[in-house]
């Protein structure tokens, strides 16, 4: 184990509990590992997979994190793949073939892929050494981020064989959630390994203040080094970053509404120290490998202790003194209770949203199963004159019922596919020299265009064929209008993936009892967070540890 760790990561020793988790997995046991943020969860499955023949299948709900992990492994000389919504059928086909026949060690998949026929067929041909479930709390309805597609993992175990060990990992899980994870994943026997959540180097400071902006400025001035400020809304991120800059403090906003390249550049500047403070929604931080964060400040109160603990834990991962500061006042308490009231709209409203989405996307009854479409909630709400936040909560509730999955915002490259046969295309080329030249450029650069969609890069085509980029786009549009090829230009959008066909209203199953239980779970999490605000400093730490099943901090 140490040899593998040192060879690929350069570390001389494991962090607490890592070696115990890896040993348990190598012994063939199912294991649930609960390690706080920064505890090194990835190494707990990457090391044992590298020590065994075969490939590890890693189920993760975050597409950006999957891509980052594949890139990080590649930099260490480890071959890894990822399959997720937004890829073309051909891209998925090639990736799954490589997972079967190539010498790859890791296949990352988003949970919605588990139910697709192509994945179910191919996964049985893979030599799988471990089935890894990242963010494992997503499988539990008692967890703070339930994803119904995770429930299909138990079915996947039946397909690949129960003898393949499961390594489940999460940063935050209460005892109830931990027990539920093991039951839902079909553990052959209970096996929970939990690191202590106590962080002696991290001070948790809750400050009741009316002038949050002034307090943030004070914190930024008193605590030296890198910081993260968490806010609840994108506009808050932009406004606060601008305010800090006006006070000669290096700061940038970060949120999911930005282009991916822009977000990556901001993240890189912060990681390198060029930018001192990131002001962000909770879109920032997952999987970020920066150990020297000196403070995390919550400008807005999170909706659960789980979310707070995970975000606050991004401070001081290097073991040096760090601060987690939460700013609050009674307006935050009122906002949290308001969120409980609006985050579960009435069932009749939710059912109406179900029908409206299919109408909006022009999908008929008994159609849509397995389809993935572009879907922007704000555009949808504008189209029907709805309140965007309420509509979003309704969409997410239907997602928890398993009818669809709404992905994070994705960059999807342009794609083309020829609609004519080679013989028919040859006749077109004979009639038009200019078209003939352009088609030859396409066929030389991209194989497989006659058998399905192939991703293309208009800028690369322009360089190769000595065209302007706008000319390339116009030529592709012209060829599409003539029925010669299908051209899907690059787009950036969230995607909605439909698990089932569109149902008639009376067949839509959204039971009142499950709705009431969801309301109770959300209320209890929010009230636990509000209760934490009113604790004194010493009791607050004990309360947080007890919440996660740890009796005392010592």
For each residue, the residues with C-beta under 8 A, 3 or more apart:
1: 4 5 14 19 22 23 26 47 51
2: 5 6 12 13 14
3: 6 7
4: 1 7 8 47 50 51
5: 1 2 8 9 11 14 43 47
6: 2 3 9 10 11 12
7: 3 4
8: 4 5 46 50 76 77 78
9: 5 6 43 76
10: 6
11: 5 6 14
12: 2 6
13: 2
14: 1 2 5 11 18 19 22 40 43
15: 18 39 40 43
16: 39 195 196
17: 20 21 33 35 39 193 194 195
18: 14 15 21 22 35 39 40 43 44 47
19: 1 14 22 23
20: 17 23 24 193
21: 17 18 24 25 31 33 44 167 193
22: 1 14 18 19 25 26 43 44 47 48
23: 1 19 20 26 27
24: 20 21 27 29 31 191 193
25: 21 22 28 29 31 44 45 48 130 165 167
26: 1 22 23 48 51 52
27: 23 24
28: 25 163 165
29: 24 25 165 188 189 191
30: 165 166 167 168 182 185 187 188 189 191
31: 21 24 25 165 166 167 168 191 192 193
32: 136 168 169 170 178 181 182 185 187 191 192 193
33: 17 21 41 44 167 168 169 170 193 194
34: 169 170 171 172 173 178 192 193 194 195 548
35: 17 18 39 40 41 44 169 171 194 195
36: 39 171 172 195 197 199 309 313
37: 171 309 310 311 313 314 317
38: 291 313 314 317
39: 15 16 17 18 35 36 171 195
40: 14 15 18 35 43 44
41: 33 35 44 45 134 169 170 171
42: 45 46 69
43: 5 9 14 15 18 22 40 46 47
44: 18 21 22 25 33 35 40 41 47 48 167 169
45: 25 41 42 48 49 56 58 130 132 167 169
46: 8 42 43 49 50 56 73 78 106
47: 1 4 5 18 22 43 44 50 51
48: 22 25 26 44 45 51 52 129 130 167
49: 45 46 52 54 55 56 105 106 129 130 132
50: 4 8 46 47 78 105
51: 1 4 26 47 48
52: 26 48 49 129 130
53: 127 129
54: 49 126 127 128 129
55: 49 99 104 105 106 107 126 127 128 129
56: 45 46 49 105 106 107 128 129 130 131 132
57: 107 109 123 126 128 130 131 132 160
58: 45 66 69 106 107 108 109 132 134
59: 109 110 111 114 131 132 133 134 150 153
60: 65 66 69 108 109 110 134 135
61: 110 111 134 135 138 145 147 150
62: 65 66 135 286 287 408
63: 66 67 82 84 85 86 110 407 408 410
64: 67 68 260 286 287 408
65: 60 62 68 69 134 286 287
66: 58 60 62 63 69 70 82 84 108 110
67: 63 64 70 71 82
68: 64 65 71 72 287
69: 42 58 60 65 66 72 73 80 106 108 287
70: 66 67 73 74 80 81 82 106 108
71: 67 68 74 75
72: 68 69 75 76 289
73: 46 69 70 76 78 79 80 105 106
74: 70 71 77 78 79 80
75: 71 72
76: 8 9 72 73
77: 8 74
78: 8 46 50 73 74 105 106
79: 73 74 102 103 104 105 106
80: 69 70 73 74 104 105 106 107 108
81: 70 95 98 99 104 106 107 108
82: 63 66 67 70 95 107 108 109
83: 87 92 95 96 107 108 109 110 113 119
84: 63 66 87 108 109 110 113 407
85: 63 110 112 113 372 405 407 410 495 497
86: 63 372 407 410 411 412 495
87: 83 84 91 92 95
88: 91 92 415 452 453 454 455
89: 92 93 118 452 453
90: 93 94 448 451 452 453 454
91: 87 88 94 95 455
92: 83 87 88 89 95 96 118
93: 89 90 96 97 118
94: 90 91 97 98
95: 81 82 83 87 91 92 98 99 107
96: 83 92 93 99 100 118 119 122
97: 93 94 100 101 102 122
98: 81 94 95 101 102 104
99: 55 81 95 96 102 104 107 122 126
100: 96 97 122 125 126
101: 97 98
102: 79 97 98 99
103: 79
104: 55 79 80 81 98 99 107
105: 49 50 55 56 73 78 79 80
106: 46 49 55 56 58 69 70 73 78 79 80 81
107: 55 56 57 58 80 81 82 83 95 99 104 126
108: 58 60 66 69 70 80 81 82 83 84
109: 57 58 59 60 82 83 84 113 114 119
110: 59 60 61 63 66 83 84 85 113 149 407
111: 59 61 114 138 147 149 150 152 153 405
112: 85 115 116 149 405 407 497 499
113: 83 84 85 109 110 116 119
114: 59 109 111 119 120 149 152 153 155 156
115: 112 119 120 149 152 499
116: 112 113 119 120 370
117: 120 121
118: 89 92 93 96 121 122
119: 83 96 109 113 114 115 116 122 123
120: 114 115 116 117 123 124 159
121: 117 118 124 125
122: 96 97 99 100 118 119 125 126
123: 57 119 120 126 128 156 159 160
124: 120 121 159 160
125: 100 121 122
126: 54 55 57 99 100 107 122 123 160
127: 53 54 55
128: 54 55 56 57 123 131 160 164
129: 48 49 52 53 54 55 56 164
130: 25 45 48 49 52 56 57 164 165 166 167
131: 56 57 59 128 153 156 157 160 164 165 166 167
132: 45 49 56 57 58 59 166 167 168 169
133: 59 136 139 150 153 166 167 168 169 185
134: 41 58 59 60 61 65 169
135: 60 61 62 138 145 169 170
136: 32 133 139 168 169 170 173 181 185
137: 140 143 144 145 170 172 173 177 181 306
138: 61 111 135 143 145 146 147 150
139: 133 136 143 146 147 150 151 153 180 181 184 185
140: 137 143 146 173 176 177 180 181 184
141: 146 180 400 517 518 521
142: 174 176 177 180 521
143: 137 138 139 140 146 173 177 180 181 306
144: 137 172 303 304 306 307 525
145: 61 135 137 138
146: 138 139 140 141 143 150 400
147: 61 111 138 139 150 399 400 405
148: 151 399 400 401 402
149: 110 111 112 114 115 152 402 405 499
150: 59 61 111 133 138 139 146 147 153 184
151: 139 148 154 184 402
152: 111 114 115 149 155 156
153: 59 111 114 131 133 139 150 156 157 184 185
154: 151 157 158 184 185 186
155: 114 152 158 159
156: 114 123 131 152 153 159 160
157: 131 153 154 160 161 162 164 166 185 186
158: 154 155 162
159: 120 123 124 155 156
160: 57 123 124 126 128 131 156 157 164
161: 157 164
162: 157 158 186 188
163: 28
164: 128 129 130 131 157 160 161
165: 25 28 29 30 31 130 131
166: 30 31 130 131 132 133 157 185 187
167: 21 25 30 31 33 44 45 48 130 131 132 133
168: 30 31 32 33 132 133 136 181 182 185
169: 32 33 34 35 41 44 45 132 133 134 135 136
170: 32 33 34 41 135 136 137 173 181
171: 34 35 36 37 39 41 309 310 313
172: 34 36 137 144 306 309 310 548
173: 34 136 137 140 143 170 177 178 181 306 548
174: 142 177 178 306 547 548 549
175: 178 179 548 549
176: 140 142 179 180
177: 137 140 142 143 173 174 180 181
178: 32 34 173 174 175 181 182 192 194 549
179: 175 176 182 183 190
180: 139 140 141 142 143 176 177 183 184
181: 32 136 137 139 140 143 168 170 173 177 178 184 185
182: 30 32 168 178 179 185 187 190 191 192
183: 179 180 186 187
184: 139 140 150 151 153 154 180 181
185: 30 32 133 136 139 153 154 157 166 168 181 182
186: 154 157 162 183
187: 30 32 166 182 183 190 191
188: 29 30 162
189: 29 30
190: 179 182 187
191: 24 29 30 31 32 182 187
192: 31 32 34 178 182
193: 17 20 21 24 31 32 33 34
194: 17 33 34 35 178 549 550
195: 16 17 34 35 36 39
196: 16 550
197: 36 309 544 545 548 550
198: 541 545 550 553 554
199: 36 202 313 316
200:
201: 316 319 320 321 322
202: 199 312 313 315 316 322 323 324
203: 321 322 323 324
204: 312 324 326 537 540 541 544
205: 323 324 325 326 537
206: 325 326 328 532 533 535 537 540
207: 215 325 326 327 328
208: 328 329 533
209: 212 214 215 327 328 329
210: 329
211: 214 215
212: 209 215 216 299 327 329
213: 216 217 240 243
214: 209 211 217 218
215: 207 209 211 212 218 219 327
216: 212 213 219 220 229 240 244 297 299 327
217: 213 214 220 221 243 244 247 249
218: 214 215 221 222
219: 215 216 222 223 227 295 297 323 325
220: 216 217 223 227 244 247 249 277
221: 217 218 249
222: 218 219
223: 219 220 227 294 295 323
224: 294
225: 276 292 293 294 295
226: 270 273 276 277 290 292 293 294
227: 219 220 223 276 277 278 293 294 295 296 297
228: 277 278 280 284 285 293 295 296 297 311 314 315
229: 216 240 251 277 278 279 280 296 297 298 299
230: 280 281 282 296 297 298 299 300 302 311
231: 236 237 240 279 280 281 299 300
232: 236 281 300 335
233: 236 237 281 300
234: 237 238 253 255 256 257 281
235: 238 239
236: 231 232 233 239 240 279 299 300
237: 231 233 234 240 241 253 254 255 279 280 281
238: 234 235 241 242 253 255
239: 235 236 242 243
240: 213 216 229 231 236 237 243 244 251 253 279 299
241: 237 238 244 245 251 252 253 277 279
242: 238 239 245 246 253
243: 213 217 239 240 246 247
244: 216 217 220 240 241 247 249 250 251 277 279
245: 241 242 248 249 250 251
246: 242 243
247: 217 220 243 244
248: 245
249: 217 220 221 244 245 276 277
250: 244 245 274 275 276 277
251: 229 240 241 244 245 275 276 277 278 279
252: 241 266 269 270 275 277 278 279
253: 234 237 238 240 241 242 266 278 279 280
254: 237 258 263 266 267 278 279 280 281 283 284
255: 234 237 238 258 280 281 283 284
256: 234 281 283 408 409
257: 234 409
258: 254 255 262 263 266
259: 262 263 411 492
260: 64 263 264 409 411 492
261: 264 265
262: 258 259 265 266
263: 254 258 259 260 266 267
264: 260 261 267 268
265: 261 262 268 269
266: 252 253 254 258 262 263 269 270 275 278
267: 254 263 264 270 271 278 284 288
268: 264 265 271 272
269: 252 265 266 272 274 275
270: 226 252 266 267 273 274 275 276 277 278 290
271: 267 268 288 289 290
272: 268 269
273: 226 270 276
274: 250 269 270
275: 250 251 252 266 269 270 278
276: 225 226 227 249 250 251 270 273
277: 220 226 227 228 229 241 244 249 250 251 252 270
278: 227 228 229 251 252 253 254 266 267 270 275 284
279: 229 231 236 237 240 241 244 251 252 253 254 299
280: 228 229 230 231 237 253 254 255 283 284 285
281: 230 231 232 233 234 237 254 255 256 284
282: 230 285 302 307 311
283: 254 255 256 280
284: 228 254 255 267 278 280 281 288
285: 228 280 282 288 311 314
286: 62 64 65
287: 62 64 65 68 69
288: 267 271 284 285 314
289: 72 271
290: 226 270 271 293 314 317
291: 38 317 318
292: 225 226 317 318 320
293: 225 226 227 228 290 296 314 315 316 317 322
294: 223 224 225 226 227 315 316 320 321 322 323
295: 219 223 225 227 228 315 322 323 324 325
296: 227 228 229 230 293 311 312 314 315 322 323 324 325
297: 216 219 227 228 229 230 325 326 327
298: 229 230 301 302 308 311 312 324 325 326 327
299: 212 216 229 230 231 236 240 279 327
300: 230 231 232 233 236 332 335
301: 298 308 326 328 332 333 335 336 529 533
302: 230 282 298 307 308 311 529
303: 144 307 336 339 525 526 529
304: 144 307 308 525 526 528 529
305: 308 309 525 528 529 532 544 547
306: 137 143 144 172 173 174 309 310 525
307: 144 282 302 303 304 310 311
308: 298 301 302 304 305 311 312 326 529 532
309: 36 37 171 172 197 305 306 312 313 544 548
310: 37 171 172 306 307 313 314
311: 37 228 230 282 285 296 298 302 307 308 314
312: 202 204 296 298 308 309 315 324 326
313: 36 37 38 171 199 202 309 310 317 324
314: 37 38 228 285 288 290 293 296 310 311 317
315: 202 228 293 294 295 296 312 322 323 324
316: 199 201 202 293 294 319 320 321 322 323
317: 37 38 290 291 292 293 313 314
318: 291 292
319: 201 316
320: 201 292 294 316
321: 201 203 294 316
322: 201 202 203 293 294 295 296 315 316
323: 202 203 205 219 223 294 295 296 315 316
324: 202 203 204 205 295 296 298 312 313 315
325: 205 206 207 219 295 296 297 298
326: 204 205 206 207 297 298 301 308 312 533
327: 207 209 212 215 216 297 298 299
328: 206 207 208 209 301 332 333 533
329: 208 209 210 212 332 333
330: 333 334
331: 334 335
332: 300 301 328 329 335 336 533
333: 301 328 329 330 336 337 530 533
334: 330 331 337 338
335: 232 300 301 331 332 338 339
336: 301 303 332 333 339 340 526 529 530
337: 333 334 340 341 526 530
338: 334 335 341 342
339: 303 335 336 342 343 526
340: 336 337 343 344 519 522 523 526
341: 337 338
342: 338 339 345 389 390 393
343: 339 340 393 522
344: 340 393 397 515 518 519 522
345: 342 349 350 353 390 393 394 397
346: 349 350
347: 350 351 510 512 515
348: 351 352
349: 345 346 352 353 390 394
350: 345 346 347 353 354 394 397 398 510
351: 347 348 354 355 505 508 510
352: 348 349 355 356
353: 345 349 350 356 357 386 391 394 395 398
354: 350 351 357 358 398 403 505 508
355: 351 352 358 359 505
356: 352 353 359 360 380 384
357: 353 354 360 361 375 380 395 496
358: 354 355 361 363 364 368 502
359: 355 356 362
360: 356 357 380 383 384
361: 357 358 368 373 375 496
362: 359
363: 358 367 368 371 498 502
364: 358 367 368 502
365: 501 502 503 504
366: 501 502
367: 363 364 501 502
368: 358 361 363 364 371 498 500 501 502
369: 498 499 500 501
370: 116 498 499
371: 363 368 497 498
372: 85 86 495 496 497 498
373: 361 495 496 498
374: 491 493 494 495 496
375: 357 361 380 406 493 494 495 496
376: 379 380 493 494
377: 380 381 388 391 392 395 406 494
378: 381 382 388
379: 376 382 383
380: 356 357 360 375 376 377 383 384 386 391
381: 377 378 384 385 386 387 388 391 392
382: 378 379 385 388
383: 360 379 380
384: 356 360 380 381 391
385: 381 382
386: 353 380 381 390 391
387: 381 390 391
388: 377 378 381 382 391 392
389: 342 392 393
390: 342 345 349 386 387 393 394
391: 353 377 380 381 384 386 387 388 394 395
392: 377 381 388 389 395 396
393: 342 343 344 345 389 390 396 397
394: 345 349 350 353 390 391 397 398
395: 353 357 377 391 392 398 399 406
396: 392 393 399 400 406
397: 344 345 350 393 394 400 401 510 515 518
398: 350 353 354 394 395 401 403 404 510
399: 147 148 395 396 402 403 404 405 406
400: 141 146 147 148 396 397 518
401: 148 397 398 509 510 514
402: 148 149 151 399 499 500
403: 354 398 399 498 499 500 508
404: 398 399 496 497 498 499 500
405: 85 111 112 147 149 399 496 497 499
406: 375 377 395 396 399 494 495 496
407: 63 84 85 86 110 112 410 494 495 496 497
408: 62 63 64 256 494
409: 256 257 260 492 493 494
410: 63 85 86 407 492 493 494 495
411: 86 259 260 490 492
412: 86 415 490 491 492 493 495
413: 455 456 457 490
414: 455 456 457 458 476 487 488 489 490
415: 88 412 453 454 455 456 487 488
416: 442 446 449 453 454 456 476 485 486 487 488
417: 449 450 452 453 454 485 486
418: 425 449 450 484 485 486
419: 483 484 485 486
420: 424 425 428 483 484 485
421: 424 425 450
422: 425 426 450
423: 426 427
424: 420 421 427 428
425: 418 420 421 422 428 429 439 484
426: 422 423 429 430
427: 423 424 430 431
428: 420 424 425 431 432 435 436 439 484
429: 425 426 432 435 436 439 440
430: 426 427 436
431: 427 428 435
432: 428 429 435 436
433: 436 437
434: 437 438
435: 428 429 431 432 438 439 479
436: 428 429 430 432 433 439 440
437: 433 434 440 441 465
438: 434 435 441 442 465 467 475 479
439: 425 428 429 435 436 442 443 479 484
440: 429 436 437 443 444
441: 437 438 444 445 461 464 465
442: 416 438 439 445 446 449 456 461
443: 439 440 446 449
444: 440 441 464
445: 441 442 456 460 461 464
446: 416 442 443 449 454 456
447: 454
448: 90 451 452 454
449: 416 417 418 442 443 446 454 485
450: 417 418 421 422
451: 90 448
452: 88 89 90 417 448
453: 88 89 90 415 416 417 486 488
454: 88 90 415 416 417 446 447 448 449
455: 88 91 413 414 415
456: 413 414 415 416 442 445 446 460 461
457: 413 414 460 461
458: 414 461 462 469 472 473 476 490
459: 462 463 469
460: 445 456 457 463 464
461: 441 442 445 456 457 458 464 465 467 472
462: 458 459 465 466 467 468 469 471 472
463: 459 460 466
464: 441 444 445 460 461
465: 437 438 441 461 462 472
466: 462 463
467: 438 461 462 471 472 475
468: 462 471 472
469: 458 459 462 472 473
470: 473 474
471: 462 467 468 474 475
472: 458 461 462 465 467 468 469 475 476
473: 458 469 470 476 477 489
474: 470 471 477 478
475: 438 467 471 472 478 479
476: 414 416 458 472 473 479 480 485 487 489
477: 473 474 480 481 487
478: 474 475 481 482
479: 435 438 439 475 476 482 484 485 487
480: 476 477 483 484 485 486 487
481: 477 478
482: 478 479
483: 419 420 480
484: 418 419 420 425 428 439 479 480
485: 416 417 418 419 420 449 476 479 480
486: 416 417 418 419 453 480
487: 414 415 416 476 477 479 480
488: 414 415 416 453 491
489: 414 473 476
490: 411 412 413 414 458
491: 374 412 488
492: 259 260 409 410 411 412
493: 374 375 376 409 410 412
494: 374 375 376 377 406 407 408 409 410
495: 85 86 372 373 374 375 406 407 410 412
496: 357 361 372 373 374 375 404 405 406 407
497: 85 112 371 372 404 405 407
498: 363 368 369 370 371 372 373 403 404 501 502
499: 112 115 149 369 370 402 403 404 405
500: 368 369 402 403 404 503
501: 365 366 367 368 369 498
502: 358 363 364 365 366 367 368 498
503: 365 500 507 508
504: 365 507 508
505: 351 354 355 508
506:
507: 503 504
508: 351 354 403 503 504 505
509: 401
510: 347 350 351 397 398 401 514 515
511: 514 515
512: 347 515 516
513: 516 517
514: 401 510 511 517 518
515: 344 347 397 510 511 512 518 519
516: 512 513 519 520
517: 141 513 514 520 521
518: 141 344 397 400 514 515 521 522
519: 340 344 515 516 522 523
520: 516 517 523 524
521: 141 142 517 518 524 525
522: 340 343 344 518 519 525 526
523: 340 519 520 526 527
524: 520 521 527 528
525: 144 303 304 305 306 521 522 528 529
526: 303 304 336 337 339 340 522 523 529 530
527: 523 524 530 531
528: 304 305 524 525 531 532 547
529: 301 302 303 304 305 308 336 525 526 532 533
530: 333 336 337 526 527 533 534
531: 527 528 534 535 543
532: 206 305 308 528 529 535 540 543 544
533: 206 208 301 326 328 332 333 529 530
534: 530 531
535: 206 531 532 539 540 543
536: 539 540
537: 204 205 206 540 541
538: 541 542
539: 535 536 542 543
540: 204 206 532 535 536 537 543 544
541: 198 204 537 538 544 545 553
542: 538 539 545 546 552 553
543: 531 532 535 539 540 546 547
544: 197 204 305 309 532 540 541 547 548
545: 197 198 541 542 548 550 551 552 553
546: 542 543 549 550 551
547: 174 305 528 543 544
548: 34 172 173 174 175 197 309 544 545
549: 174 175 178 194 546
550: 194 196 197 198 545 546 553
551: 545 546
552: 542 545
553: 198 541 542 545 550
554: 198
